């Protein structure tokens, strides 16, 4: 195990070198990076919105709009088809997803059936590969009554097409704003995700995204006064629409569209020199120019309306034919509103209304503060872990620290190469990895120390220690990796960033532990030829501790039972402090412009807005406040109205550093996905432990892990901490750590059972717990050092997240010692079950293995 061929040595250091070189640009300024030679890597990690500011907006296509439009088109098609076939009809109407029509003359039933048959013809769909989709199904409830119903496949097809078209239109709109590297992508079946980093005006982005921008040119119906139409009934084929003025002016508009926005080829803001007013100049394509020219030629002297999203922008009089295919839209525009309208018209109309169901916006100043806090926390954590390893292991601590530095370089290099987004919880993931990465070295070094104590030479001890620690390290890290994978699957945004860094960190940890660390140890042994295991603080601990854990197991069971019962009482009597992720609503972080905030004044001002439940509390320093507004009864659109009201009320005195809005639609989904994530992690871990050990180990591990989850939930209830998606991530992280700790102990118990088949089970478990006690203490210590650095220096945003993990480390360590191990006694684990397992796998009990050397 300590021999390395030349090609292995080269491969190991080449991988480390590539990782470190690729990660270096992340430590340099942009000017320095630009000055680097062309052959040097210059790519840096993509910073998340919480680190560089920007907006995350989740939009949902209004499916009912698509259904209504399709039914309206179906009615028009039926009307045209029957008129062309000269077939009399009546009762053309629609309800729900259906349109029906009655044929008057029974002699024309067959002709009507033939004329309407094309409506049910299937259409090709790329959504279903080479298959086709029938949008409408026709049936005849009674002779002469034809009913057309939208199929589920048709609605799905229309929704998918609308989402795809919306992605393209939104992409053109956002790119027109001049933002850098926006992300616009489909999410799920009916949603579009928009992420725009570095955006300084998120409200403008929402305004741009919120308009359908359906532009039409229609004639004004002047056959009767509009007031008469309002008081009575508008003429057939005309509708009353209102202008964008304040107060709005009603117009009677003919339904017939002369030209639509699809015929526009360009639109630009312009300043009319005659009246110094901003307008929007437009140009039609050939078809649009011809139709517009004909319409204006035939209607000189009449009014025509320019309509945007069913509102009349302007209604000028046609003084002369407009034949050039160009024109102007005038209205109450300023420079920005004219520019925004031109952007919308150039990008094209959305196929349906889009509702903002989730919004998370971070100001640039808060992002800079988060980066600074993350850098300080990372530096302090790294320093504490390095010092700890030096004190505990001396020379081997130096080797472990070199491997740790390489490990961090590989993590950053991998994130850079993959183009992964680094978030503030992602930084927490790197810091946590630094603490947990030491665990692999601790397992190996402690195993080497045991082999040396058993009488083997130092070289043999290192060789055997690495060999026997391999399975333990892989098993322990695999369980944590499974949790990271589940976090990535069910998480969003920052939580997913935490999962990515944690997962990559686990892979690089295993790599460095069994390649780089082993190579460094082999190099040190060959060069220094040491005779004894390096001294460190560990020698001040008992080399063979004899803590009577099994004597205290009943006390541990009783204590855990009482705590669990207390948590159950808390759950029944104390409501969770649910964050907006799970209950919906708005969270706004504001900072006083004069650095002096007044929570009472803010609360009073917002209560006057009649926006429901309002909570205001101080947050950090420098006049920062957190404002929480409860979910609105009016749905997702009402949530956005609240944000506008709050910004109008407080914008003069406060800067808005962070805005998070979660509508009722998304909050329910997030709560469900969080619950599913915890359940899936439990099931997955139980199956893995069962596969690697036996069912008794699997059930014991899950029971101890459920105990840890119960205690963490109790902490959230007892301290009134906000329970949100980050809380689910914290619980899953604790689950991963606890299982990691348990698997290491179980691996030693299994080894002891194979070696001492006649020894009572409680004594075997006690020996295993004592033999792994040094590793348990040292790993917990390094992880806690990293977490405390995060808690005190990482900033307020992640403090509650880190606090839960800190508590979880203590609880996970306790459950591994006093619950997971003793559970095997309750399940009457028998040593002889490993005889069958060893025979099936071809394993040889350790006691029978020949010594090496």
C-alpha positions in Angstrom: 0.0 0.0 0.0 2.9 2.3 0.5 4.6 1.6 -2.8 3.9 4.0 -5.7 5.0 3.4 -9.3 6.3 6.4 -11.2 3.1 6.8 -13.3 0.9 6.8 -10.2 3.1 9.5 -8.6 2.9 11.6 -11.7 -0.9 11.1 -12.0 -1.6 12.0 -8.4 0.5 15.2 -8.5 -0.9 16.1 -11.9 -4.4 16.0 -10.7 -3.6 18.1 -7.6 -1.6 20.6 -9.8 -4.5 21.0 -12.2 -6.9 21.5 -9.4 -4.8 24.1 -7.7 -3.9 26.0 -10.9 -7.5 26.1 -12.0 -8.6 27.4 -8.6 -5.9 30.2 -8.5 -7.8 32.8 -10.6 -10.6 32.8 -7.9 -8.0 34.4 -5.6 -7.0 37.1 -8.0 -8.6 40.4 -9.1 -10.1 40.8 -12.5 -7.2 43.1 -13.6 -4.7 40.5 -12.6 -6.5 37.7 -14.4 -6.7 39.7 -17.6 -2.9 40.3 -17.4 -2.2 36.5 -17.2 -0.7 34.7 -20.2 -3.2 33.3 -22.6 -2.2 29.7 -21.8 -3.1 30.2 -18.1 -6.7 29.3 -17.0 -8.7 32.5 -16.4 -12.1 31.1 -15.6 -13.6 31.8 -12.1 -16.4 30.4 -10.1 -19.9 31.7 -10.9 -21.1 33.6 -7.9 -24.7 33.0 -6.8 -27.2 35.8 -6.5 -26.7 35.9 -2.7 -23.0 36.8 -3.2 -23.1 39.2 -6.2 -26.7 40.5 -6.0 -29.4 40.0 -8.5 -32.9 38.5 -8.9 -34.3 35.0 -9.0 -37.8 35.0 -10.3 -40.0 31.9 -11.0 -42.8 32.5 -13.4 -45.8 30.3 -14.0 -47.8 30.1 -17.2 -51.5 30.8 -16.7 -52.9 27.6 -18.1 -56.5 28.9 -18.0 -55.5 31.7 -20.5 -54.3 29.1 -22.9 -57.5 27.2 -22.6 -59.7 30.3 -23.0 -57.7 31.3 -26.1 -58.0 27.9 -27.6 -61.7 27.8 -27.0 -62.1 31.2 -28.6 -60.2 30.1 -31.6 -62.3 26.9 -31.8 -65.5 29.0 -31.8 -64.2 31.2 -34.6 -63.2 28.1 -36.6 -66.6 26.5 -36.1 -68.4 29.8 -37.1 -66.2 30.1 -40.3 -66.5 26.5 -41.3 -70.3 26.4 -41.0 -70.7 29.7 -42.8 -68.5 28.6 -45.7 -70.5 25.4 -46.0 -73.8 27.5 -45.8 -75.0 25.5 -42.8 -77.5 27.1 -40.4 -76.6 26.9 -36.7 -77.5 28.2 -33.3 -76.3 28.1 -29.7 -72.6 28.4 -30.4 -71.2 28.6 -26.8 -68.5 27.3 -24.5 -68.2 26.2 -20.9 -65.2 24.8 -19.0 -63.2 23.0 -21.7 -65.9 22.5 -24.2 -67.6 24.3 -27.1 -70.9 23.2 -28.6 -73.0 24.2 -31.5 -76.5 23.1 -32.7 -77.4 22.5 -36.4 -80.9 23.8 -37.3 -81.7 21.6 -40.2 -81.5 17.8 -39.7 -80.8 17.4 -43.4 -77.5 19.2 -42.9 -76.3 17.0 -40.0 -73.9 14.9 -42.2 -72.6 18.0 -44.0 -72.0 19.7 -40.7 -70.2 16.6 -39.4 -67.9 16.7 -42.5 -67.3 20.4 -42.3 -66.3 20.2 -38.6 -64.2 17.0 -38.8 -60.9 18.9 -39.5 -61.1 20.4 -36.0 -60.2 17.0 -34.5 -57.4 16.3 -36.9 -54.2 15.4 -35.0 -51.2 17.8 -35.1 -47.6 16.8 -35.0 -45.8 17.5 -31.8 -42.0 17.6 -31.1 -43.0 17.2 -27.4 -44.0 13.6 -28.1 -41.2 12.8 -30.6 -42.7 11.5 -33.9 -46.2 11.1 -32.5 -49.2 13.3 -32.9 -51.6 15.0 -30.5 -55.4 15.4 -30.9 -56.2 18.7 -29.3 -60.0 18.4 -29.6 -62.3 15.5 -29.2 -65.8 15.6 -30.9 -68.9 13.9 -29.7 -72.6 14.2 -30.4 -74.7 13.9 -27.3 -77.8 14.2 -29.3 -78.5 14.4 -33.1 -77.4 17.8 -34.4 -75.6 18.9 -31.3 -71.8 18.8 -31.7 -69.5 19.2 -28.7 -65.8 19.8 -29.0 -63.7 19.2 -25.8 -60.1 20.0 -25.2 -58.1 16.9 -24.4 -55.6 16.6 -21.5 -52.9 15.8 -24.1 -53.9 18.9 -26.0 -53.7 21.2 -22.9 -50.3 19.6 -22.0 -49.0 20.3 -25.6 -50.3 23.9 -25.6 -48.7 24.5 -22.1 -45.4 23.0 -23.1 -45.3 25.1 -26.3 -46.3 28.2 -24.4 -43.5 27.6 -21.9 -40.9 27.1 -24.6 -42.1 30.2 -26.5 -42.0 32.2 -23.2 -38.4 31.1 -22.6 -37.5 32.5 -26.0 -39.4 35.8 -25.6 -38.2 36.4 -22.0 -34.6 35.7 -23.2 -34.9 38.4 -25.8 -36.4 40.8 -23.3 -33.8 40.2 -20.6 -30.9 40.4 -23.1 -32.3 43.8 -24.3 -31.7 45.1 -20.7 -27.9 44.6 -21.2 -27.5 42.2 -18.2 -24.6 39.8 -18.1 -25.0 36.0 -18.1 -28.7 35.8 -17.3 -30.2 32.3 -16.9 -33.6 31.7 -18.5 -34.7 28.1 -18.5 -37.7 25.9 -18.3 -38.6 24.4 -14.9 -41.2 21.7 -14.6 -44.1 21.6 -17.0 -45.5 25.1 -16.7 -42.8 27.4 -15.2 -39.9 29.5 -16.4 -36.9 30.3 -14.1 -35.2 33.7 -14.6 -32.0 34.5 -12.8 -30.3 37.8 -13.5 -27.1 38.5 -11.6 -25.9 42.0 -10.8 -29.2 43.6 -11.5 -29.5 47.0 -10.0 -33.3 47.6 -10.7 -35.2 44.4 -10.0 -38.6 46.2 -10.2 -37.8 47.1 -13.8 -37.1 43.4 -14.5 -40.5 42.4 -13.0 -42.3 45.1 -15.0 -40.6 43.8 -18.2 -41.5 40.2 -17.4 -45.0 40.8 -16.1 -46.4 42.2 -19.4 -47.8 39.9 -22.0 -47.0 42.7 -24.6 -49.8 41.7 -27.0 -50.0 44.6 -29.4 -52.9 45.1 -31.8 -54.1 47.9 -34.1 -57.9 48.1 -34.2 -60.5 50.6 -35.3 -62.5 52.7 -32.9 -66.2 52.0 -33.3 -67.9 55.4 -33.7 -71.3 54.1 -34.5 -72.6 55.0 -31.0 -71.2 57.1 -28.1 -69.1 55.0 -25.7 -71.2 56.2 -22.7 -74.3 54.8 -24.4 -72.4 51.5 -24.9 -71.5 51.5 -21.2 -75.0 52.1 -20.0 -76.6 49.7 -22.5 -75.1 47.0 -24.6 -72.1 47.5 -27.0 -72.9 46.7 -30.7 -72.1 43.2 -31.9 -68.4 42.8 -32.7 -67.3 45.7 -30.5 -66.0 45.9 -26.9 -65.4 48.7 -24.4 -61.7 49.0 -23.5 -60.0 51.5 -21.2 -56.9 53.7 -21.7 -53.8 53.7 -19.7 -54.5 57.3 -18.5 -55.3 58.3 -14.9 -58.3 58.3 -14.7 -58.8 55.8 -17.5 -60.8 56.8 -20.6 -63.2 54.3 -22.1 -63.2 53.5 -25.9 -65.6 51.4 -28.0 -63.2 49.2 -30.0 -64.0 46.9 -32.9 -62.9 43.4 -32.2 -61.5 43.0 -35.7 -57.7 43.2 -35.6 -56.1 45.2 -38.5 -52.5 44.4 -37.7 -51.0 42.5 -34.7 -47.6 42.8 -33.0 -46.3 39.8 -34.9 -46.0 42.0 -38.0 -43.5 44.4 -36.3 -39.9 44.2 -37.4 -38.5 47.0 -35.2 -39.4 49.4 -32.4 -37.3 52.2 -30.9 -37.8 55.0 -28.4 -37.7 58.4 -30.0 -38.1 62.0 -28.9 -40.7 64.0 -30.8 -39.1 67.3 -31.6 -42.4 69.1 -32.2 -43.7 68.6 -28.6 -40.6 67.3 -26.8 -42.5 64.1 -25.8 -41.2 60.6 -25.8 -42.8 58.2 -28.3 -42.1 54.7 -29.7 -41.4 54.5 -33.4 -42.2 51.2 -35.1 -41.9 49.5 -38.5 -44.0 46.7 -40.0 -43.0 43.9 -42.3 -44.3 43.8 -45.8 -47.6 42.0 -44.9 -48.2 44.3 -42.0 -47.4 47.4 -44.0 -49.8 46.4 -46.7 -52.7 45.6 -44.3 -52.0 48.8 -42.3 -51.9 50.9 -45.5 -55.1 49.5 -46.8 -56.9 50.0 -43.5 -55.8 53.7 -43.1 -56.6 54.3 -46.8 -60.1 53.1 -46.3 -60.7 54.9 -43.0 -59.3 58.4 -43.4 -60.9 60.6 -40.8 -61.7 57.8 -38.3 -60.0 56.9 -35.1 -57.9 53.8 -34.7 -56.6 52.4 -31.5 -53.2 51.1 -30.5 -53.9 48.4 -27.9 -51.4 46.8 -25.6 -52.6 44.0 -23.3 -56.2 45.1 -23.7 -55.5 48.7 -22.7 -55.7 51.6 -25.2 -52.3 53.2 -25.3 -53.4 55.9 -27.8 -56.3 56.5 -30.3 -55.1 59.0 -32.9 -57.2 60.1 -35.9 -56.2 58.9 -39.4 -55.6 62.2 -41.2 -54.1 60.5 -44.3 -53.2 57.0 -45.5 -50.0 55.6 -43.8 -48.4 53.7 -46.6 -44.8 53.5 -45.6 -45.2 50.8 -43.0 -43.9 53.1 -40.2 -45.6 54.9 -37.4 -45.4 56.2 -33.8 -47.0 55.2 -30.6 -47.6 58.3 -28.4 -48.7 58.3 -24.8 -47.6 59.4 -21.4 -44.1 58.1 -21.8 -40.8 59.1 -20.2 -37.4 57.9 -21.5 -37.4 54.6 -19.5 -41.0 53.7 -20.1 -40.6 54.4 -23.9 -37.5 52.3 -23.9 -39.2 49.4 -22.0 -42.1 49.4 -24.4 -39.8 49.2 -27.3 -38.0 46.3 -25.7 -41.3 44.5 -25.2 -42.4 45.1 -28.8 -39.0 44.0 -30.3 -39.0 40.8 -28.1 -42.5 39.8 -29.1 -45.6 39.0 -27.1 -45.9 36.2 -24.6 -48.3 33.4 -25.4 -50.1 33.7 -22.1 -49.9 35.7 -18.8 -47.0 34.8 -16.5 -47.5 35.0 -12.8 -44.6 35.5 -10.4 -44.9 32.6 -7.9 -41.4 33.0 -6.3 -39.0 35.9 -6.1 -35.6 36.2 -4.3 -33.7 39.4 -4.9 -30.4 40.4 -3.2 -28.9 43.8 -3.3 -25.2 44.2 -4.4 -24.2 45.6 -1.0 -25.5 42.6 0.8 -23.7 40.3 -1.6 -20.4 42.1 -0.9 -21.0 41.7 2.8 -21.7 38.0 2.4 -18.5 37.5 0.4 -16.5 39.3 3.1 -18.1 37.2 5.9 -17.6 34.0 4.0 -13.9 34.8 3.4 -13.3 35.6 7.1 -15.2 32.5 8.2 -13.3 30.3 5.8 -9.9 31.7 6.9 -10.7 31.3 10.6 -12.0 27.7 10.1 -9.0 26.7 8.1 -6.6 28.1 10.7 -8.3 26.3 13.6 -8.4 23.0 11.8 -4.8 23.3 10.7 -3.7 24.1 14.3 -5.8 21.3 15.7 -4.1 18.7 13.4 -0.7 20.0 14.2 -1.2 19.8 17.9 -2.8 16.3 17.8 -0.6 14.5 15.2 2.6 16.5 14.9 4.4 15.5 11.7 1.4 13.5 10.5 -0.6 16.7 11.2 1.6 18.5 8.7 0.9 15.8 6.1 -2.8 16.0 6.8 -2.8 19.8 6.4 -1.0 19.6 3.1 -3.7 17.1 1.9 -6.4 19.5 3.3 -5.0 22.5 1.3 -4.9 20.3 -1.8 -8.4 19.1 -1.0 -9.8 22.7 -0.9 -7.9 23.5 -4.1 -9.5 20.5 -5.8 -13.0 21.5 -4.6 -12.6 25.1 -5.9 -11.0 23.8 -9.1 -13.9 21.3 -9.7 -16.5 24.0 -9.0 -14.7 26.3 -11.5 -14.4 23.6 -14.2 -18.1 22.5 -13.8 -19.3 26.1 -13.9 -21.1 25.5 -10.6 -22.6 28.4 -8.8 -21.0 29.3 -5.5 -23.6 30.5 -2.9 -23.2 31.6 0.7 -24.4 28.1 1.9 -21.9 26.8 -0.7 -19.1 28.5 1.2 -20.5 26.9 4.3 -20.3 23.6 2.5 -16.6 24.1 1.8 -15.9 25.1 5.4 -17.9 22.1 6.7 -15.9 19.9 4.3 -12.6 21.2 5.8 -13.8 19.9 9.2 -15.1 16.6 7.9 -12.1 16.0 5.5 -9.9 15.6 8.5 -12.1 12.6 9.5 -10.6 10.4 6.8 -7.1 11.1 8.0 -8.1 10.6 11.6 -9.6 7.2 10.8 -6.4 6.2 9.0 -4.0 7.5 11.6 -5.9 6.1 14.5 -5.9 2.7 12.7 -2.2 3.0 12.2 -1.7 3.8 15.9 -3.7 0.7 16.9 -1.7 -1.6 14.5 1.6 -0.2 16.0 0.3 -0.8 19.5 -0.5 -4.4 18.5 3.3 -5.0 17.9 3.7 -4.4 14.2 6.6 -2.4 12.8 5.8 1.2 11.9 6.0 0.4 8.1 3.7 -2.5 8.5 1.4 -0.4 10.7 1.0 2.3 8.0 0.5 -0.3 5.3 -2.1 -2.2 7.3 -3.8 1.0 8.6 -4.4 2.4 5.2 -5.6 -1.0 3.9 -8.1 -1.7 6.7 -9.4 1.9 6.9 -10.3 1.9 3.2 -13.7 0.3 3.6 -14.6 2.4 6.7 -13.7 5.6 5.0 -15.7 4.7 1.8 -18.7 3.6 3.7 -18.7 6.7 6.0 -18.3 9.1 3.1 -20.8 7.3 0.8 -23.6 7.8 3.3 -22.9 11.6 3.5 -22.6 11.7 -0.3 -26.1 10.1 -0.6 -27.5 12.9 1.7 -25.8 15.5 -0.5 -27.4 14.0 -3.6 -30.8 14.1 -2.0 -30.2 17.7 -1.0 -29.3 18.5 -4.6 -32.4 16.8 -5.9 -34.9 18.5 -3.6 -33.2 21.8 -3.0 -33.3 25.0 -4.9 -30.8 27.9 -5.2 -28.5 28.3 -2.2 -29.5 24.9 -0.7 -28.5 23.2 -4.0 -25.2 25.1 -3.9 -24.5 23.7 -0.5 -25.2 20.2 -1.7 -22.9 20.6 -4.7 -19.9 21.8 -2.6 -20.6 19.1 0.0 -20.8 16.4 -2.6 -17.7 17.5 -4.5 -15.9 17.8 -1.1 -16.7 14.2 -0.2 -15.2 12.9 -3.5 -12.1 15.0 -3.2 -11.7 14.0 0.4 -11.7 10.3 -0.4 -9.2 10.9 -3.3 -6.7 12.9 -1.2 -7.0 10.5 1.7 -6.0 7.4 -0.2 -3.7 8.9 -2.8 -2.0 12.1 -1.7 -1.9 11.5 2.0 -0.7 7.9 1.4 2.0 9.2 -1.0 3.1 11.8 1.5 3.3 9.3 4.3 5.2 6.9 2.1 7.7 9.7 1.1 8.1 10.7 4.7 8.7 7.1 5.9 11.3 6.5 3.1 13.2 9.7 3.8 13.0 10.0 7.6 12.8 6.2 8.5 11.0 6.9 11.7 10.9 4.3 14.4 7.8 5.4 16.3 4.4 6.9 15.6 4.8 10.7 15.8 3.9 12.2 19.1 1.1 14.5 19.6 -1.7 15.4 22.1 -3.3 12.0 21.4 -0.6 10.4 23.7 -2.1 12.3 26.6 -5.3 10.5 26.0 -5.5 6.8 27.2 -4.2 4.6 24.5 -6.7 1.9 25.6 -9.7 3.7 27.1 -12.2 1.6 29.1 -15.3 3.8 29.3 -18.2 1.6 30.4 -20.6 2.8 27.7 -22.8 -0.4 27.9 -23.4 0.1 31.6 -24.9 3.5 30.8 -27.0 2.4 27.9 -30.2 2.2 29.9 -29.6 5.7 31.2 -29.0 6.8 27.6 -32.2 5.2 26.4 -34.2 6.8 29.3 -32.7 10.2 28.6 -33.4 10.0 24.9 -36.9 8.8 25.6 -37.6 11.7 27.9 -36.1 14.2 25.4 -38.1 12.7 22.5 -41.3 12.8 24.6 -40.6 16.4 25.4 -40.2 17.2 21.7 -43.5 15.5 21.0 -45.2 17.7 23.6 -43.6 20.8 22.1 -44.8 19.8 18.6 -48.4 19.4 20.0 -48.4 22.6 22.0 -46.0 25.0 20.2 -46.4 26.1 16.6 -43.4 26.1 14.3 -42.0 29.4 13.3 -42.4 28.6 9.7 -40.5 30.8 7.2 -41.9 32.0 4.0 -40.6 28.9 2.2 -43.3 26.8 3.8 -46.1 29.2 4.6 -45.8 31.8 1.8 -45.5 35.5 2.2 -42.8 38.1 1.9 -39.4 38.6 3.7 -37.7 42.0 3.2 -34.4 43.1 4.6 -34.0 46.8 4.7 -31.3 49.1 6.0 -31.8 52.7 7.1 -30.1 55.2 4.9 -28.9 57.2 7.9 -27.9 53.9 9.7 -30.6 54.5 12.4 -33.7 52.3 12.1 -36.9 52.3 14.1 -38.7 49.0 14.1 -41.8 50.4 15.8 -42.2 53.2 13.3 -41.8 50.7 10.4 -44.3 48.4 11.9 -46.8 51.2 12.4 -46.4 52.5 8.9 -46.9 49.1 7.3 -49.9 48.3 9.5 -51.6 51.3 7.9 -51.3 49.6 4.5 -53.7 46.9 5.4 -51.5 44.1 4.1 -52.2 41.6 6.9 -49.8 40.2 9.5 -46.6 42.3 9.7 -43.5 41.4 11.8 -40.5 43.7 12.1 -37.3 42.9 14.0 -33.7 44.1 14.2 -31.2 42.1 12.1 -27.5 42.5 12.6 -26.0 45.9 12.9 -26.0 49.2 11.0 -29.7 49.9 11.1 -30.9 46.7 9.4 -34.4 45.3 9.9 -36.2 42.2 8.7 -39.8 42.7 7.7 -42.1 39.7 7.3 -45.5 40.1 5.7 -47.9 37.1 5.9 -49.3 35.4 2.9 -52.1 37.2 1.0 -55.6 35.8 0.3 -55.5 37.1 -3.2 -52.9 34.6 -4.4 -49.6 35.0 -6.1 -50.3 38.4 -7.8 -51.4 39.8 -4.4 -47.9 39.0 -3.0 -46.3 41.2 -5.6 -48.7 44.0 -4.8 -47.6 43.9 -1.2 -43.9 44.3 -2.2 -44.8 47.4 -4.3 -46.8 48.9 -1.4 -43.9 48.4 1.0 -41.3 49.8 -1.4 -43.5 52.9 -2.0 -43.9 53.4 1.8 -40.4 52.8 3.0 -38.3 53.6 -0.1 -37.5 57.1 0.9 -35.9 56.2 4.2 -34.6 52.6 3.7 -32.5 50.7 1.1 -33.9 47.3 0.2 -31.1 44.8 0.5 -33.0 41.6 0.1 -36.5 40.6 -1.0 -38.0 37.1 -0.9 -41.5 36.4 -2.0 -43.0 32.9 -2.0 -46.5 32.5 -3.3 -49.0 29.9 -1.9 -48.4 27.7 -4.9 -44.7 27.3 -4.4 -44.7 27.2 -0.6 -46.9 24.1 -0.5 -44.6 22.4 -3.0 -41.4 23.3 -1.0 -42.9 21.9 2.2 -43.8 18.7 0.4 -40.4 18.4 -1.3 -38.6 19.0 2.0 -40.6 16.3 3.8 -40.0 13.9 0.9 -36.2 14.7 1.0 -35.9 13.7 4.7 -37.9 10.5 4.1 -35.9 9.5 1.0 -32.7 10.1 2.8 -33.8 7.8 5.6 -34.9 5.1 3.2 -31.7 5.3 1.1 -29.4 5.2 4.1 -31.2 2.3 5.6 -30.9 0.3 2.4 -27.2 1.1 2.1 -26.4 0.2 5.6 -28.5 -3.0 5.3 -26.6 -3.9 2.1 -23.1 -3.2 3.6 -23.8 -4.7 7.1 -27.0 -6.6 8.3 -30.6 -5.6 9.0 -29.9 -5.1 12.7 -27.3 -2.4 11.9 -29.6 -0.8 9.4 -32.5 -0.5 11.8 -30.2 0.7 14.6 -28.7 3.4 12.4 -32.1 4.7 11.4 -33.5 4.7 14.9 -30.5 6.7 16.1 -30.8 9.1 13.2 -34.5 9.6 13.8 -33.6 10.4 17.4 -31.2 13.1 16.1 -33.9 14.6 13.8 -36.4 14.7 16.7 -33.9 16.6 18.9 -33.0 19.1 16.1 -36.8 19.7 15.5 -37.0 20.3 19.3 -34.2 22.8 19.1 -36.1 24.8 16.5 -39.3 24.7 18.6 -37.6 25.5 21.9 -35.6 28.4 20.6 -38.2 29.7 18.2 -35.9 29.5 15.2 -37.3 30.1 11.8 -38.0 26.7 10.0 -37.4 27.0 6.3 -35.6 25.2 3.4 -32.2 25.9 5.1 -33.5 24.1 8.1 -34.3 21.0 6.0 -30.7 21.2 4.7 -29.4 21.5 8.2 -31.4 18.4 9.3 -30.1 16.4 6.3 -26.6 17.5 7.0 -26.9 16.3 10.6 -28.4 13.0 9.3 -25.3 12.6 7.0 -22.9 13.4 9.9 -24.7 11.1 12.3 -24.8 8.2 9.9 -21.1 8.8 9.0 -20.2 8.5 12.7 -22.4 5.5 13.2 -21.0 3.6 10.2 -17.5 4.0 11.5 -18.5 2.5 14.8 -20.5 -0.2 13.2 -17.6 -1.1 11.0 -15.5 -1.7 14.1 -18.2 -3.6 15.8 -18.5 -6.0 12.8 -14.7 -6.5 12.9 -14.8 -7.2 16.6 -17.6 -9.7 16.2 -15.6 -11.6 13.5 -12.6 -11.7 15.8 -14.2 -12.5 19.2 -17.1 -14.9 18.4 -17.4 -16.2 21.9 -17.3 -12.8 23.7 -20.7 -11.4 25.0 -22.1 -8.9 22.6 -22.2 -6.0 25.1 -18.5 -6.4 25.7 -17.7 -6.5 22.0 -19.7 -3.3 21.4 -18.0 -1.6 24.4 -14.5 -2.5 23.0 -15.5 -1.1 19.6 -16.8 2.1 21.0 -13.6 2.6 23.0 -11.3 1.8 20.1 -13.1 4.4 18.0 -13.4 7.0 20.8 -10.3 9.0 19.8 -11.6 9.2 16.2 -15.1 10.3 17.4 -13.7 13.0 19.6 -11.2 14.4 17.1 -13.6 14.4 14.2 -16.3 16.1 16.3 -13.7 18.6 17.5 -12.5 19.6 14.0 -16.0 19.8 12.6 -17.1 22.0 15.5 -14.1 24.3 15.1 -15.1 24.9 11.5 -18.8 25.4 12.4 -18.1 27.8 15.2 -16.0 29.9 12.8 -19.0 29.9 10.5 -21.4 30.8 13.3 -19.4 33.7 14.6 -18.0 35.1 11.4 -20.3 33.9 8.6 -23.0 36.5 9.1 -26.6 36.6 10.3 -28.0 35.0 7.1 -26.6 31.5 7.8 -26.3 31.7 11.6 -29.4 29.7 12.4 -28.5 27.2 9.7 -25.1 26.6 11.3 -26.4 26.7 14.9 -28.7 23.7 14.1 -25.8 21.7 12.6 -23.6 22.5 15.7 -26.3 21.1 17.9 -26.6 18.2 15.5 -22.9 17.3 15.8 -23.2 17.0 19.6 -26.5 15.0 19.3 -25.1 12.8 16.5 -22.0 11.9 18.5 -24.2 11.1 21.5 -26.6 8.9 19.6 -23.7 7.0 17.9 -22.3 6.1 21.3 -25.4 5.5 23.4 -28.1 4.5 20.9 -26.8 3.1 17.7 -24.4 0.6 19.4 -26.7 -0.5 22.2 -29.6 -1.0 19.7 -27.7 -4.1 18.4 -28.2 -5.7 21.8 -31.9 -5.1 21.7 -32.1 -6.7 18.2 -30.1 -9.7 19.5 -27.3 -9.5 16.9 -25.5 -12.8 16.7 -21.8 -13.2 15.7 -22.4 -16.3 13.6 -24.3 -14.3 10.9 -20.9 -13.1 9.7 -19.8 -16.6 9.1 -22.4 -16.9 6.3 -21.6 -13.4 5.0 -17.8 -14.1 5.0 -18.3 -17.4 3.2 -20.5 -15.7 0.6 -18.1 -12.9 0.0 -14.9 -14.9 0.4 -13.8 -12.9 3.4 -11.4 -14.2 6.0 -11.8 -13.2 9.7 -9.1 -10.8 10.7 -7.9 -13.0 13.4 -7.1 -15.6 10.8 -5.4 -13.3 8.4 -1.6 -13.9 8.0 0.6 -11.1 9.2 2.4 -9.1 6.6 6.0 -8.5 6.7 
